Amino acid sequence: MFPIINDLKKYRVANPTEALLVDDFINFLNQKKEQPFSRENLSRHITASAWLLNPNETKALLTHHRKLNIWIQLGGHCDGSSDVLSSALREAEEESGIIGIEPLLLSIFDIDKHLIPKIALEPEHFHYDIRFIFKAPHENFIISNESKELGWFELNDSFFSSERALSIMRMHQKWKDL
């Protein structure tokens, strides 16, 4: 059994309205025939994301993703590692260029299952995204080749009240409720 399963069970207790989605994650992780943390699993795999806050915890850093052409949180593939928290931290540092990022909570902040469209040679597939909340030591970032743009968005920014991806809106609400 993967340690993240226990974390998902704790998340389910804290977020009972998401119980069916949590059960979907756990059922996927319990299937022995699949490699859940590898992108070589072409139909679905676990990914890791970071809701990255500035030092004052008043802004979140989002990326305008180059391939997907949408604004989303930092994150990506686990590259075979079942340590999802470390994968989310690695992705946050790689995509922002910020060193010294630290978790605000060690528990899961949010989860989301979403369909990734066929891009180049990669077939359409699902990301089972596990998200953590982090804090950056400063606001200076470097745009990686995975992003068109990066931006810090304030808690009260109109960006979060416009028509955006539901998962971004949900994370924004969870951030406000902390």
KOLGUTI-148930 format. One line per 8 residues: number of its first residue (from 1); their letters; for each residue x, y, z of C-alpha. Coordinates in steps of 0.05 Angstrom, whole numbers, plus 32768, in hexadecimal, padded with zeros to 4 digits. Layout:
<pts>
NUM = a = X Y Z | ...
</pts>
This chain:
<pts>
1 = mfpiindl = 8000 8000 8000 | 8019 8045 7FEE | 801F 8077 8029 | 7FF7 80AB 8001 | 7FB9 807E 800A | 7FB9 808E 8055 | 7FBF 80D8 8044 | 7F84 80D2 8014
9 = kkyrvanp = 7F5A 80B0 804B | 7F69 80EB 807A | 7F57 811B 8042 | 7F14 80F7 8038 | 7F03 8101 8082 | 7F13 814C 807C | 7EEF 8153 8039 | 7EB2 8125 803B
17 = teallvdd = 7E93 8145 7FFD | 7ECE 812A 7FD5 | 7EC7 80E2 7FEF | 7EB6 80C3 7FAB | 7EF2 80E4 7F8A | 7F20 80CE 7FC3 | 7F06 8086 7FBB | 7F16 808A 7F70
25 = finflnqk = 7F5E 809E 7F81 | 7F64 8066 7FB5 | 7F47 8031 7F86 | 7F78 8046 7F50 | 7FB3 8042 7F80 | 7F9D 7FFD 7F98 | 7F9E 7FDF 7F53 | 7FDD 7FB4 7F52
33 = keqpfsre = 7FE4 7FB0 7F06 | 7FEE 7FFA 7EFB | 8029 8028 7F07 | 8002 8062 7F25 | 803D 8092 7F2C | 805A 8089 7EE7 | 8046 80B0 7EA9 | 8054 8070 7E83
41 = nlsrhita = 800F 805C 7E9B | 7FF0 807B 7E5D | 7FA7 807A 7E74 | 7FAF 809B 7EB9 | 7FE2 80AC 7EEE | 7FEC 80D1 7F2F | 8007 8118 7F28 | 801E 8149 7F5E
49 = sawllnpn = 800E 8193 7F62 | 801F 81CF 7F8D | 7FF2 8208 7FA3 | 802D 8237 7FAD | 8024 8275 7FD9 | 8050 82B1 7FDF | 8074 82C1 8022 | 8039 82E9 803C
57 = etkallth = 8007 82B2 8027 | 7FDF 82E7 8000 | 7FED 82CF 7FB9 | 7FEF 828D 7F94 | 801F 827F 7F5A | 7FFE 8263 7F1C | 801A 824E 7ED9 | 7FFF 8259 7E94
65 = hrklniwi = 800E 8212 7E7E | 8030 820F 7E3A | 8011 81CD 7E21 | 7FCC 81D4 7E3F | 7FC6 8220 7E34 | 7FA2 822C 7E76 | 7FB3 824C 7EB9 | 7FBE 8216 7EEE
73 = qlgghcdg = 7FE6 8207 7F2D | 802F 81EF 7F28 | 8037 81A4 7F24 | 8044 8168 7EF9 | 8058 811F 7EF6 | 8072 80F6 7F31 | 80A5 80D4 7F03 | 809A 8091 7F25
81 = ssdvlssa = 80A0 80AA 7F6D | 8069 809A 7F9F | 8080 80D6 7FCA | 804B 8106 7FAF | 805D 813F 7FDE | 80A6 813E 7FC7 | 808F 813A 7F7F | 8063 8177 7F88
89 = lreaeees = 809C 819D 7FA9 | 80CC 818A 7F70 | 809A 81A0 7F3C | 808E 81E2 7F5F | 80D8 81F1 7F62 | 80E4 81DB 7F19 | 80AA 8203 7EFD | 80B6 8242 7F26
97 = giigiepl = 8101 8243 7F2E | 80F5 8252 7F78 | 8123 822D 7FA8 | 8111 8225 7FF2 | 80C6 8218 7FE9 | 80A8 81F7 8027 | 8067 81D3 8034 | 8034 81FA 805D
105 = llsifdid = 8010 81B8 806C | 8029 8171 8065 | 7FE3 8158 8058 | 7FC0 8158 8015 | 7FA3 819C 8004 | 7F77 8187 7FC8 | 7F6D 8150 7F95 | 7F53 8151 7F4E
113 = khlipkia = 7F48 8120 7F16 | 7F4A 813F 7ED1 | 7F50 8129 7E89 | 7F8E 813F 7E63 | 7F82 8144 7E18 | 7FAD 8121 7DE5 | 7FEC 814B 7DDB | 801F 8137 7DA6
121 = lepehfhy = 802F 80EE 7DB3 | 800E 80EA 7DF8 | 7FC8 80CC 7DF5 | 7F8D 80E9 7E1B | 7F93 80D4 7E64 | 7F7F 80E5 7EAB | 7FA8 8108 7EE0 | 7F97 80F5 7F27
129 = dirfifka = 7FB4 8134 7F45 | 7FC8 8139 7F8E | 7FD5 8180 7FA5 | 7FFA 819E 7FDF | 8000 81E5 7FF9 | 8045 8205 7FFC | 8065 8248 800D | 809B 826A 7FE5
137 = phenfiis = 80D4 8290 8007 | 80CD 82CA 7FD5 | 80A4 82DE 7F97 | 80DC 82DD 7F63 | 80D1 82A6 7F30 | 80EF 828C 7EEF | 80C1 8275 7EB8 | 80D1 822E 7EA3
145 = neskelgw = 80C7 8212 7E5D | 8087 81F1 7E76 | 8065 8234 7E7F | 8050 826D 7E52 | 804D 829A 7E8F | 804C 8299 7EDB | 8026 82C8 7F08 | 8017 82D6 7F50
153 = felndsff = 7FCC 82DE 7F5C | 7FB1 82FF 7F9B | 7F7C 82DF 7FC6 | 7F49 8313 7FB2 | 7F5E 8315 7F69 | 7F25 8316 7F37 | 7F4A 82DE 7F13 | 7F2C 82AE 7F46
161 = sseralsi = 7EE5 82C8 7F3D | 7EE3 82C2 7EF2 | 7ED4 8283 7ECA | 7F10 8258 7EDB | 7F1D 820E 7EE3 | 7EF3 81F3 7F1C | 7F2F 81D4 7F3F | 7F53 8218 7F42
169 = mrmhqkwk = 7F14 8237 7F5F | 7F0F 81FE 7F92 | 7F58 8206 7FA8 | 7F4E 8251 7FAD | 7F12 8246 7FDB | 7F39 8214 8005 | 7F71 8248 800B | 7F40 827D 8022
177 = dl = 7F24 824C 8055 | 7F67 823C 8075
</pts>
